[in-house]
Amino acid sequence: MVKTTEAYHLPVMLNECIQGLDIKEDGIYVDVTFGGGGHSKEILKHLGENGKLYAFDQDLDAVQNIPDDPRLVFINHNFRYIRQFLEYLKAVPVDGILADLGISSYQINTAEKGFAHRLSGDLDMRMDQNAKLKASDIINQYGERDLLKIFNQYGEIKNAYKLVQVIMEKRKVNPITTIEDFKTAISNCIPGKEESKYLSQVFQALRIEVNNEMKALEALLENVTDLLAPGGRFVVMSYHSLEDRMVKNFINTGNVEGELEKDLFGKTSLRMKAITRKPIIPSDEEIAENKRARSAKLRIAEKI
């Protein structure tokens, strides 16, 4: 069992996230992606004895990282249910919400979770071990149209059609259940000079579908504004263009589609303002220390 935050997951842009939250000592804050607890533990350092932190994580393994601190309430559920839980706990409004949308180092490095193409194990990819859908179910059961959608939209795979045709042919012969099965089955689709990048995109697409990540993020964004107190901060870190586009659209227009709504007089009713006009990216030093930080983009907004 992993014992330290550093071993479980090295928090990305930790200082920038804390500064972005602009923490009040007696404030109420939410970390919707607890993981290794790195961001949460730093938030607690800035809270007084009357401050409160609510932390969400659907992965049961994250429980081992919960600090012994009465100011923290851990919620073992997906952040898409943030509104229901905070309202039930009478914790609304809150002063800040932090979301680190990346997968943890621990999840990637744990072979049996099936997230990493460089490891051996079942083709699983569930962040919530109680969920039924696995990546192998998608590969073996989804139809051509759905597979194409996943690899085109979530992975931006250039030869998605060829990939899908190969998958459908290979699964007729034998079920594809392990990482090795899958890599062997699609070997002719993998560009020789870009094997790692290609497989990363393919595995990303499957992971997003397994965990319904885009819908979960959309549900979070739909509730952020109502949950925040005036002046409350929303700090969110994304790791691929799909997530970042949704977050950017939400901050700039109030919805994930990016369509600015106006009334009959041409006025907008925006309730959030961008604190960062452009996303903050990790320093070269941080990327050298933690390669998984290289694709991170941090956006900060404040409720008007």
Residue pairs with C-beta under 8 A, 6 or more apart in sequence:
1 64
2 8
2 61
2 64
2 65
2 106
3 64
5 11
5 36
5 37
5 38
5 41
5 65
6 36
6 38
7 36
7 106
8 35
8 36
8 37
8 62
8 64
8 65
8 104
8 105
8 106
9 35
9 36
9 38
9 104
9 105
9 106
10 36
10 38
10 105
10 289
10 290
10 292
11 17
11 36
11 38
11 39
11 42
11 100
12 100
12 102
12 237
12 282
12 286
12 290
12 292
12 293
12 296
13 237
13 280
13 282
13 286
13 293
13 296
13 298
14 38
14 39
14 42
16 280
16 298
17 39
17 42
17 98
17 100
17 235
17 237
17 298
18 39
18 42
18 43
18 46
20 233
20 235
20 275
20 276
20 298
20 300
21 29
21 43
21 96
21 98
21 233
21 235
22 96
22 233
23 29
23 43
23 46
23 47
23 51
23 95
23 96
24 51
24 95
25 46
25 47
25 48
25 50
25 51
26 47
26 48
26 50
26 51
27 47
27 51
27 52
27 94
27 95
27 96
28 51
28 52
28 53
28 54
28 91
28 93
28 94
28 95
29 43
29 47
29 51
29 52
29 53
29 54
29 94
29 95
29 96
29 97
29 98
30 53
30 54
30 55
30 56
30 82
30 86
30 91
30 94
30 96
30 97
30 98
30 227
31 39
31 40
31 43
31 53
31 54
31 55
31 56
31 98
32 55
32 56
32 79
32 82
32 97
32 98
32 99
32 220
33 39
33 56
33 57
33 79
33 98
33 99
33 100
33 101
33 102
34 40
34 55
34 56
34 57
34 62
34 65
34 66
34 74
35 57
35 59
35 62
35 65
35 100
35 104
35 106
36 62
36 65
36 104
36 105
36 106
37 55
37 62
37 65
37 66
37 67
39 98
39 100
40 53
40 55
40 67
40 72
41 67
43 53
43 98
44 51
44 53
44 67
44 69
44 71
44 72
47 53
47 71
49 71
51 71
52 71
52 73
52 91
53 71
53 72
53 73
54 72
54 73
54 75
54 85
54 86
54 89
54 91
54 94
55 66
55 72
55 73
55 74
55 75
56 75
56 77
56 78
56 79
56 82
56 85
57 74
57 75
57 76
58 76
58 77
58 78
58 127
58 128
59 104
59 107
59 127
59 128
59 129
60 76
60 129
61 106
61 107
61 110
62 76
63 74
63 76
66 72
66 74
73 89
75 85
77 85
78 128
78 216
79 99
79 216
79 220
80 215
80 216
80 219
80 220
81 219
82 97
82 219
82 220
82 223
82 227
83 223
83 226
83 227
86 92
86 94
86 227
92 226
92 227
93 227
93 228
93 229
93 232
94 227
94 228
94 229
94 232
95 228
95 229
95 231
95 232
95 233
96 228
96 232
96 233
96 234
96 235
97 224
97 227
97 228
97 232
97 233
97 234
97 235
98 235
98 236
99 220
99 234
99 235
99 236
99 237
100 236
100 237
101 213
101 217
101 236
101 237
101 238
101 239
101 243
102 237
102 238
102 239
102 292
102 296
103 115
103 127
103 207
105 292
107 113
107 115
107 127
108 115
108 116
108 292
109 116
109 119
111 119
111 120
111 121
112 121
112 122
112 124
113 121
113 124
113 125
113 126
114 121
114 122
114 123
114 124
114 125
114 134
114 135
114 179
115 124
115 125
115 203
115 207
116 179
116 203
117 179
117 183
117 196
117 199
117 200
117 202
117 203
118 196
119 179
120 178
120 179
120 180
121 178
121 179
122 134
122 136
122 177
122 178
122 179
123 134
123 135
123 136
123 139
123 176
123 177
123 178
123 179
123 181
123 182
123 206
124 134
124 135
124 136
125 134
125 135
125 203
125 206
125 207
125 210
125 211
126 133
126 134
126 210
126 211
127 210
127 211
128 211
131 210
131 211
133 210
134 210
135 206
135 207
135 209
135 210
136 175
136 176
136 177
136 178
138 147
138 150
138 206
138 209
138 210
139 167
139 171
139 176
139 182
139 206
140 171
140 175
140 176
140 177
142 150
144 164
144 165
144 168
147 164
147 167
147 168
148 160
148 161
148 164
150 205
150 206
150 208
150 209
151 157
151 160
151 163
151 164
151 202
151 205
152 160
153 205
153 242
154 204
154 205
154 208
154 209
154 214
154 242
155 201
155 202
155 204
155 205
155 206
156 201
156 241
157 163
157 198
157 201
157 202
157 205
159 189
162 189
163 186
163 189
163 202
166 185
166 186
166 188
166 189
167 176
167 185
167 186
170 176
170 185
170 186
171 185
174 181
175 181
176 182
176 185
183 190
183 199
186 202
189 198
190 198
190 199
191 198
204 240
207 213
208 214
208 242
213 243
214 242
214 243
214 246
217 243
217 246
217 247
218 246
218 256
221 246
221 247
221 250
221 256
224 234
224 250
224 272
225 254
225 271
225 272
225 303
228 234
228 303
229 303
230 303
230 304
231 302
231 303
232 302
232 303
233 275
233 300
233 301
233 302
233 303
234 251
234 272
234 300
234 301
234 302
234 303
235 298
235 299
235 300
236 247
236 298
236 299
236 300
237 296
237 297
237 298
237 299
238 244
238 247
238 296
238 297
238 299
239 295
239 296
239 297
240 295
244 279
244 297
244 299
245 258
246 256
247 299
248 258
248 279
248 299
249 255
249 256
249 257
249 258
250 256
250 272
251 272
251 273
251 274
251 299
251 301
252 258
252 260
252 274
253 259
253 260
253 261
253 270
254 260
254 261
254 268
254 269
254 270
254 271
254 272
255 261
260 268
260 270
261 268
261 269
262 268
263 269
270 304
271 303
271 304
272 301
272 302
272 303
272 304
273 301
273 302
273 304
274 299
274 300
274 301
275 300
275 301
275 302
276 298
276 299
276 300
279 297
279 298
279 299
280 297
280 298
280 299
280 300
281 296
281 297
281 298
282 290
282 293
282 294
282 296
286 293
287 293
287 294
